[in-house]
Amino acid sequence: MNNVISKNIRKYRELKGFSQEFMASQLDINQASYAKIENSSTKLTVERLFAISKLLETDITDLLDLKAQTVFNQSENEVANAYGKIENFYNESREVYEKLIQSKNEQIDLMKELLLQKNK
């Protein structure tokens, strides 16, 4: 696990005045398992990270140490390339969506036909 995340978890826990035992009991684990979270010796699941964030009443981005001021340096060429990929993805998704609708309509027509035959 990322040392920054585990340090932030400990920092926010201490700011709240919570003990490791309290955190462990709230997370339904033992204290030793919780200690491994704070010393980065165990893998932290996304679900557990969200549970810790909720318990500490802090935003997950604070635990992950994500800064809102993140700046992306991209050239116009990279942006155009990304836009092209998004456009292609949109077109492919639209085609799949249209095929699904067509298939649904065919199934509805088939069911209508079967019902008509059954009612005769």
OpenMM code with the backbone's topology and positions (N, CA, C; nanometers):
from openmm import Vec3, app, unit

residues = "MET ASN ASN VAL ILE SER LYS ASN ILE ARG LYS TYR ARG GLU LEU LYS GLY PHE SER GLN GLU PHE MET ALA SER GLN LEU ASP ILE ASN GLN ALA SER TYR ALA LYS ILE GLU ASN SER SER THR LYS LEU THR VAL GLU ARG LEU PHE ALA ILE SER LYS LEU LEU GLU THR ASP ILE THR ASP LEU LEU ASP LEU LYS ALA GLN THR VAL PHE ASN GLN SER GLU ASN GLU VAL ALA ASN ALA TYR GLY LYS ILE GLU ASN PHE TYR ASN GLU SER ARG GLU VAL TYR GLU LYS LEU ILE GLN SER LYS ASN GLU GLN ILE ASP LEU MET LYS GLU LEU LEU LEU GLN LYS ASN LYS".split()
positions = [
    Vec3(0.0855, -0.1186, 0.0000),
    Vec3(0.0000, 0.0000, 0.0000),
    Vec3(0.0886, 0.1229, 0.0000),
    Vec3(0.0397, 0.2278, -0.0547),
    Vec3(0.1100, 0.3539, -0.0620),
    Vec3(0.1330, 0.4107, 0.0778),
    Vec3(0.2587, 0.4451, 0.1084),
    Vec3(0.2931, 0.5018, 0.2393),
    Vec3(0.2175, 0.6303, 0.2675),
    Vec3(0.1941, 0.7106, 0.1650),
    Vec3(0.1242, 0.8378, 0.1831),
    Vec3(-0.0173, 0.8134, 0.2341),
    Vec3(-0.0843, 0.7152, 0.1768),
    Vec3(-0.2213, 0.6845, 0.2171),
    Vec3(-0.2244, 0.6389, 0.3623),
    Vec3(-0.1360, 0.5468, 0.3974),
    Vec3(-0.1355, 0.4962, 0.5349),
    Vec3(-0.1004, 0.6065, 0.6344),
    Vec3(-0.0085, 0.6937, 0.5975),
    Vec3(0.0261, 0.8067, 0.6862),
    Vec3(-0.0925, 0.9010, 0.7023),
    Vec3(-0.1649, 0.9240, 0.5940),
    Vec3(-0.2818, 1.0121, 0.6016),
    Vec3(-0.3924, 0.9499, 0.6861),
    Vec3(-0.4103, 0.8197, 0.6738),
    Vec3(-0.5102, 0.7522, 0.7563),
    Vec3(-0.4756, 0.7710, 0.9029),
    Vec3(-0.3499, 0.7491, 0.9364),
    Vec3(-0.3067, 0.7658, 1.0762),
    Vec3(-0.3251, 0.9099, 1.1222),
    Vec3(-0.2859, 1.0044, 1.0356),
    Vec3(-0.2966, 1.1464, 1.0708),
    Vec3(-0.4413, 1.1846, 1.1011),
    Vec3(-0.5327, 1.1461, 1.0121),
    Vec3(-0.6732, 1.1813, 1.0330),
    Vec3(-0.7340, 1.1070, 1.1516),
    Vec3(-0.6890, 0.9837, 1.1746),
    Vec3(-0.7365, 0.9093, 1.2916),
    Vec3(-0.6948, 0.9807, 1.4196),
    Vec3(-0.5690, 1.0226, 1.4242),
    Vec3(-0.5180, 1.0916, 1.5435),
    Vec3(-0.5861, 1.2269, 1.5618),
    Vec3(-0.6132, 1.2973, 1.4517),
    Vec3(-0.6837, 1.4253, 1.4616),
    Vec3(-0.8225, 1.4076, 1.5217),
    Vec3(-0.8857, 1.2951, 1.4912),
    Vec3(-1.0181, 1.2654, 1.5458),
    Vec3(-1.0102, 1.2160, 1.6897),
    Vec3(-0.8891, 1.1779, 1.7332),
    Vec3(-0.8734, 1.1247, 1.8679),
    Vec3(-0.9168, 0.9798, 1.8790),
    Vec3(-0.9206, 0.9092, 1.7674),
    Vec3(-0.9614, 0.7693, 1.7669),
    Vec3(-0.8408, 0.6795, 1.7911),
    Vec3(-0.8615, 0.5719, 1.8642),
    Vec3(-0.7561, 0.4719, 1.8841),
    Vec3(-0.7612, 0.3707, 1.7700),
    Vec3(-0.6525, 0.2959, 1.7565),
    Vec3(-0.6526, 0.1888, 1.6571),
    Vec3(-0.7579, 0.0845, 1.6931),
    Vec3(-0.7768, 0.0607, 1.8213),
    Vec3(-0.8768, -0.0368, 1.8652),
    Vec3(-1.0172, 0.0071, 1.8232),
    Vec3(-1.0458, 0.1372, 1.8392),
    Vec3(-1.1759, 0.1892, 1.8003),
    Vec3(-1.1968, 0.1725, 1.6498),
    Vec3(-1.0966, 0.2117, 1.5730),
    Vec3(-1.1067, 0.2004, 1.4270),
    Vec3(-1.1288, 0.0551, 1.3869),
    Vec3(-1.0509, -0.0344, 1.4464),
    Vec3(-1.0621, -0.1763, 1.4137),
    Vec3(-1.2019, -0.2281, 1.4443),
    Vec3(-1.2549, -0.1918, 1.5589),
    Vec3(-1.3881, -0.2412, 1.5948),
    Vec3(-1.4942, -0.1865, 1.5003),
    Vec3(-1.4822, -0.0614, 1.4599),
    Vec3(-1.5781, -0.0024, 1.3669),
    Vec3(-1.5689, -0.0643, 1.2279),
    Vec3(-1.4493, -0.1099, 1.1923),
    Vec3(-1.4282, -0.1719, 1.0610),
    Vec3(-1.4474, -0.3231, 1.0662),
    Vec3(-1.4802, -0.3737, 1.1833),
    Vec3(-1.5042, -0.5161, 1.2048),
    Vec3(-1.3807, -0.6006, 1.1728),
    Vec3(-1.2644, -0.5509, 1.2177),
    Vec3(-1.1389, -0.6253, 1.2069),
    Vec3(-1.0698, -0.6167, 1.3418),
    Vec3(-0.9624, -0.6938, 1.3599),
    Vec3(-0.8898, -0.6832, 1.4873),
    Vec3(-0.7870, -0.5707, 1.4803),
    Vec3(-0.7367, -0.5323, 1.5953),
    Vec3(-0.6440, -0.4190, 1.6041),
    Vec3(-0.5163, -0.4452, 1.5258),
    Vec3(-0.4678, -0.5695, 1.5279),
    Vec3(-0.3442, -0.6024, 1.4559),
    Vec3(-0.3623, -0.5828, 1.3054),
    Vec3(-0.4784, -0.6210, 1.2555),
    Vec3(-0.5063, -0.6010, 1.1126),
    Vec3(-0.5131, -0.4530, 1.0791),
    Vec3(-0.5744, -0.3752, 1.1696),
    Vec3(-0.5817, -0.2319, 1.1446),
    Vec3(-0.4421, -0.1700, 1.1472),
    Vec3(-0.3590, -0.2143, 1.2412),
    Vec3(-0.2220, -0.1613, 1.2507),
    Vec3(-0.1462, -0.1847, 1.1205),
    Vec3(-0.1719, -0.2980, 1.0555),
    Vec3(-0.1062, -0.3272, 0.9274),
    Vec3(-0.1487, -0.2280, 0.8199),
    Vec3(-0.2705, -0.1775, 0.8290),
    Vec3(-0.3151, -0.0749, 0.7338),
    Vec3(-0.2319, 0.0511, 0.7519),
    Vec3(-0.2142, 0.0910, 0.8775),
    Vec3(-0.1404, 0.2146, 0.9049),
    Vec3(0.0098, 0.2018, 0.8824),
    Vec3(0.0633, 0.0809, 0.8871),
    Vec3(0.2077, 0.0692, 0.8620),
    Vec3(0.2380, 0.0154, 0.7222),
    Vec3(0.1390, 0.0184, 0.6373),
    Vec3(0.1526, -0.0152, 0.4943),
    Vec3(0.1967, -0.1584, 0.4684),
    Vec3(0.1664, -0.2497, 0.5591),
    Vec3(0.2106, -0.3870, 0.5368),
    Vec3(0.0982, -0.4779, 0.4876),
    Vec3(-0.0149, -0.4194, 0.4525),
    Vec3(-0.1252, -0.4970, 0.3967),
    Vec3(-0.1883, -0.4194, 0.2828),
    Vec3(-0.2519, -0.4920, 0.1935),
    Vec3(-0.3213, -0.4260, 0.0831),
    Vec3(-0.4535, -0.3720, 0.1339),
    Vec3(-0.4856, -0.2548, 0.0903),
    Vec3(-0.6089, -0.1880, 0.1313),
    Vec3(-0.7070, -0.1928, 0.0158),
    Vec3(-0.8239, -0.2509, 0.0394),
    Vec3(-0.9248, -0.2572, -0.0666),
    Vec3(-0.9920, -0.1207, -0.0807),
    Vec3(-1.0518, -0.1004, -0.1946),
    Vec3(-1.1244, 0.0244, -0.2185),
    Vec3(-1.2386, 0.0377, -0.1191),
    Vec3(-1.3085, -0.0735, -0.0956),
    Vec3(-1.4207, -0.0712, -0.0016),
    Vec3(-1.3742, -0.0313, 0.1376),
    Vec3(-1.2620, -0.0880, 0.1813),
    Vec3(-1.2093, -0.0567, 0.3137),
    Vec3(-1.1648, 0.0902, 0.3197),
    Vec3(-1.1035, 0.1384, 0.2113),
    Vec3(-1.0605, 0.2784, 0.2077),
    Vec3(-1.1801, 0.3719, 0.2202),
    Vec3(-1.2892, 0.3393, 0.1510),
    Vec3(-1.4102, 0.4218, 0.1615),
    Vec3(-1.4689, 0.4138, 0.3019),
    Vec3(-1.4645, 0.2954, 0.3617),
    Vec3(-1.5165, 0.2803, 0.4979),
    Vec3(-1.4347, 0.3633, 0.5962),
    Vec3(-1.3032, 0.3626, 0.5793),
    Vec3(-1.2157, 0.4430, 0.6667),
    Vec3(-1.2435, 0.5910, 0.6462),
    Vec3(-1.2581, 0.6321, 0.5211),
    Vec3(-1.2879, 0.7719, 0.4902),
    Vec3(-1.4170, 0.8158, 0.5574),
    Vec3(-1.5182, 0.7314, 0.5484),
    Vec3(-1.6478, 0.7632, 0.6099),
    Vec3(-1.6352, 0.7697, 0.7617),
    Vec3(-1.5657, 0.6736, 0.8188),
    Vec3(-1.5469, 0.6693, 0.9632),
    Vec3(-1.4719, 0.7920, 1.0139),
    Vec3(-1.3723, 0.8355, 0.9379),
    Vec3(-1.2933, 0.9526, 0.9771),
    Vec3(-1.3595, 1.0845, 0.9354),
    Vec3(-1.4728, 1.0730, 0.8668),
    Vec3(-1.5462, 1.1897, 0.8186),
    Vec3(-1.4558, 1.2838, 0.7397),
    Vec3(-1.3806, 1.2236, 0.6484),
    Vec3(-1.2924, 1.3013, 0.5626),
    Vec3(-1.3102, 1.2553, 0.4190),
    Vec3(-1.2834, 1.3443, 0.3283),
    Vec3(-1.2965, 1.3121, 0.1875),
    Vec3(-1.1890, 1.2128, 0.1471),
    Vec3(-1.2254, 1.1220, 0.0614),
    Vec3(-1.1314, 1.0192, 0.0167),
    Vec3(-1.0096, 1.0806, -0.0509),
    Vec3(-1.0281, 1.1952, -0.1173),
    Vec3(-0.9154, 1.2605, -0.1844),
    Vec3(-0.8119, 1.3088, -0.0841),
    Vec3(-0.8564, 1.3380, 0.0394),
    Vec3(-0.7600, 1.3771, 0.1427),
    Vec3(-0.6734, 1.2582, 0.1831),
    Vec3(-0.7353, 1.1414, 0.1936),
    Vec3(-0.6579, 1.0225, 0.2287),
    Vec3(-0.5629, 0.9834, 0.1160),
    Vec3(-0.6076, 1.0025, -0.0072),
    Vec3(-0.5243, 0.9687, -0.1223),
    Vec3(-0.4224, 1.0775, -0.1527),
    Vec3(-0.4361, 1.1903, -0.0856),
    Vec3(-0.3474, 1.3053, -0.1028),
    Vec3(-0.3538, 1.3597, -0.2452),
    Vec3(-0.4759, 1.3651, -0.2987),
    Vec3(-0.4968, 1.4228, -0.4316),
    Vec3(-0.5212, 1.5714, -0.4158),
    Vec3(-0.4581, 1.6472, -0.4942),
    Vec3(-0.4720, 1.7929, -0.4876),
    Vec3(-0.5682, 1.8398, -0.5953),
    Vec3(-0.6585, 1.9271, -0.5564),
    Vec3(-0.7556, 1.9806, -0.6519),
    Vec3(-0.6876, 2.0663, -0.7577),
    Vec3(-0.5679, 2.1140, -0.7271),
    Vec3(-0.4988, 2.2023, -0.8202),
    Vec3(-0.4107, 2.1266, -0.9187),
    Vec3(-0.4362, 1.9983, -0.9405),
    Vec3(-0.3564, 1.9204, -1.0335),
    Vec3(-0.3617, 1.9862, -1.1710),
    Vec3(-0.2453, 2.0054, -1.2292),
    Vec3(-0.2361, 2.0699, -1.3594),
    Vec3(-0.1920, 1.9656, -1.4613),
    Vec3(-0.2608, 1.9623, -1.5727),
    Vec3(-0.2255, 1.8704, -1.6786),
    Vec3(-0.1583, 1.9493, -1.7903),
    Vec3(-0.0392, 1.9094, -1.8223),
    Vec3(0.0336, 1.9730, -1.9314),
    Vec3(0.0231, 1.8828, -2.0529),
    Vec3(-0.0606, 1.9227, -2.1465),
    Vec3(-0.0785, 1.8450, -2.2679),
    Vec3(-0.0670, 1.9375, -2.3870),
    Vec3(-0.0065, 1.8850, -2.4895),
    Vec3(0.0025, 1.9624, -2.6113),
    Vec3(-0.1313, 1.9562, -2.6837),
    Vec3(-0.1499, 2.0468, -2.7774),
    Vec3(-0.2734, 2.0467, -2.8561),
    Vec3(-0.2884, 1.9158, -2.9318),
    Vec3(-0.1758, 1.8614, -2.9752),
    Vec3(-0.1777, 1.7358, -3.0482),
    Vec3(-0.2307, 1.6223, -2.9605),
    Vec3(-0.1867, 1.6174, -2.8343),
    Vec3(-0.2327, 1.5138, -2.7423),
    Vec3(-0.3816, 1.5284, -2.7134),
    Vec3(-0.4262, 1.6533, -2.6982),
    Vec3(-0.5676, 1.6785, -2.6727),
    Vec3(-0.6506, 1.6350, -2.7927),
    Vec3(-0.6041, 1.6683, -2.9121),
    Vec3(-0.6758, 1.6297, -3.0336),
    Vec3(-0.6808, 1.4776, -3.0463),
    Vec3(-0.5710, 1.4109, -3.0123),
    Vec3(-0.5656, 1.2654, -3.0175),
    Vec3(-0.6643, 1.2049, -2.9177),
    Vec3(-0.6678, 1.2595, -2.7971),
    Vec3(-0.7610, 1.2104, -2.6947),
    Vec3(-0.9051, 1.2324, -2.7396),
    Vec3(-0.9316, 1.3483, -2.7981),
    Vec3(-1.0665, 1.3766, -2.8471),
    Vec3(-1.1061, 1.2755, -2.9544),
    Vec3(-1.0122, 1.2443, -3.0426),
    Vec3(-1.0391, 1.1469, -3.1473),
    Vec3(-1.0717, 1.0103, -3.0896),
    Vec3(-0.9998, 0.9694, -2.9845),
    Vec3(-1.0269, 0.8408, -2.9205),
    Vec3(-1.1648, 0.8411, -2.8556),
    Vec3(-1.2001, 0.9521, -2.7933),
    Vec3(-1.3317, 0.9631, -2.7299),
    Vec3(-1.4406, 0.9574, -2.8364),
    Vec3(-1.4192, 1.0262, -2.9465),
    Vec3(-1.5160, 1.0254, -3.0560),
    Vec3(-1.5336, 0.8846, -3.1120),
    Vec3(-1.4225, 0.8126, -3.1294),
    Vec3(-1.4309, 0.6744, -3.1779),
    Vec3(-1.5062, 0.5865, -3.0784),
    Vec3(-1.4766, 0.6026, -2.9519),
    Vec3(-1.5450, 0.5254, -2.8482),
    Vec3(-1.6940, 0.5542, -2.8505),
    Vec3(-1.7296, 0.6816, -2.8657),
    Vec3(-1.8703, 0.7204, -2.8735),
    Vec3(-1.9385, 0.6530, -2.9917),
    Vec3(-1.8740, 0.6574, -3.1077),
    Vec3(-1.9330, 0.5980, -3.2277),
    Vec3(-1.9494, 0.4469, -3.2133),
    Vec3(-1.8474, 0.3808, -3.1571),
    Vec3(-1.8562, 0.2364, -3.1364),
    Vec3(-1.9683, 0.2040, -3.0377),
    Vec3(-1.9779, 0.2807, -2.9318),
    Vec3(-2.0821, 0.2577, -2.8317),
    Vec3(-2.2200, 0.2807, -2.8921),
    Vec3(-2.2320, 0.3834, -2.9743),
    Vec3(-2.3595, 0.4128, -3.0385),
    Vec3(-2.4018, 0.2973, -3.1276),
    Vec3(-2.3066, 0.2411, -3.2030),
    Vec3(-2.3379, 0.1287, -3.2909),
    Vec3(-2.3850, 0.0086, -3.2098),
    Vec3(-2.3191, -0.0203, -3.1004),
    Vec3(-2.3596, -0.1319, -3.0140),
    Vec3(-2.4982, -0.1045, -2.9572),
    Vec3(-2.5209, 0.0163, -2.9144),
    Vec3(-2.6505, 0.0552, -2.8582),
    Vec3(-2.7613, 0.0376, -2.9618),
    Vec3(-2.7351, 0.0817, -3.0830),
    Vec3(-2.8347, 0.0684, -3.1892),
    Vec3(-2.8641, -0.0784, -3.2204),
    Vec3(-2.7618, -0.1637, -3.2195),
    Vec3(-2.7820, -0.3066, -3.2430),
    Vec3(-2.8644, -0.3678, -3.1304),
    Vec3(-2.8382, -0.3256, -3.0073),
    Vec3(-2.9164, -0.3760, -2.8938),
    Vec3(-3.0634, -0.3356, -2.9066),
    Vec3(-3.0870, -0.2127, -2.9472),
    Vec3(-3.2256, -0.1671, -2.9659),
    Vec3(-3.2924, -0.2471, -3.0768),
    Vec3(-3.2211, -0.2685, -3.1858),
    Vec3(-3.2764, -0.3465, -3.2969),
    Vec3(-3.3094, -0.4875, -3.2506),
    Vec3(-3.2198, -0.5485, -3.1758),
    Vec3(-3.2434, -0.6833, -3.1242),
    Vec3(-3.3640, -0.6859, -3.0306),
    Vec3(-3.3749, -0.5863, -2.9452),
    Vec3(-3.4892, -0.5758, -2.8537),
    Vec3(-3.6187, -0.5646, -2.9324),
    Vec3(-3.6189, -0.4808, -3.0339),
    Vec3(-3.7391, -0.4633, -3.1165),
    Vec3(-3.7767, -0.5918, -3.1885),
    Vec3(-3.6768, -0.6658, -3.2351),
    Vec3(-3.7041, -0.7931, -3.3014),
    Vec3(-3.7640, -0.8929, -3.2031),
    Vec3(-3.7125, -0.8945, -3.0805),
    Vec3(-3.7664, -0.9848, -2.9781),
    Vec3(-3.9101, -0.9472, -2.9425),
    Vec3(-3.9379, -0.8192, -2.9353),
    Vec3(-4.0748, -0.7738, -2.9067),
    Vec3(-4.1685, -0.8161, -3.0188),
    Vec3(-4.1253, -0.7971, -3.1427),
    Vec3(-4.2083, -0.8375, -3.2566),
    Vec3(-4.2348, -0.9882, -3.2552),
    Vec3(-4.1310, -1.0655, -3.2219),
    Vec3(-4.1465, -1.2102, -3.2156),
    Vec3(-4.2455, -1.2488, -3.1061),
    Vec3(-4.2358, -1.1852, -2.9917),
    Vec3(-4.3272, -1.2151, -2.8814),
    Vec3(-4.4705, -1.1757, -2.9159),
    Vec3(-4.4869, -1.0633, -2.9845),
    Vec3(-4.6212, -1.0227, -3.0283),
    Vec3(-4.6793, -1.1272, -3.1218),
    Vec3(-4.5976, -1.1750, -3.2136),
    Vec3(-4.6423, -1.2752, -3.3100),
    Vec3(-4.6813, -1.4048, -3.2387),
    Vec3(-4.6004, -1.4464, -3.1416),
    Vec3(-4.6311, -1.5677, -3.0661),
    Vec3(-4.7603, -1.5520, -2.9870),
    Vec3(-4.7820, -1.4351, -2.9298),
    Vec3(-4.9058, -1.4110, -2.8556),
    Vec3(-5.0265, -1.4135, -2.9475),
    Vec3(-5.0132, -1.3556, -3.0647),
    Vec3(-5.1232, -1.3573, -3.1613),
    Vec3(-5.1567, -1.4995, -3.2031),
    Vec3(-5.0546, -1.5799, -3.2261),
    Vec3(-5.0772, -1.7205, -3.2645),
    Vec3(-5.1409, -1.7978, -3.1512),
    Vec3(-5.1002, -1.7694, -3.0307),
    Vec3(-5.1550, -1.8402, -2.9142),
    Vec3(-5.3013, -1.8022, -2.8912),
    Vec3(-5.3370, -1.6789, -2.9190),
    Vec3(-5.4739, -1.6309, -2.8971),
    Vec3(-5.5699, -1.6715, -3.0073),
    Vec3(-5.5203, -1.7273, -3.1170),
    Vec3(-5.6079, -1.7683, -3.2291),
    Vec3(-5.6800, -1.8953, -3.1988),
] * unit.nanometer
topology = app.Topology()
chain = topology.addChain("A")
for resn in residues:
    res = topology.addResidue(resn, chain)
    for name in ("N", "CA", "C"):
        topology.addAtom(name, app.Element.getBySymbol(name[0]), res)
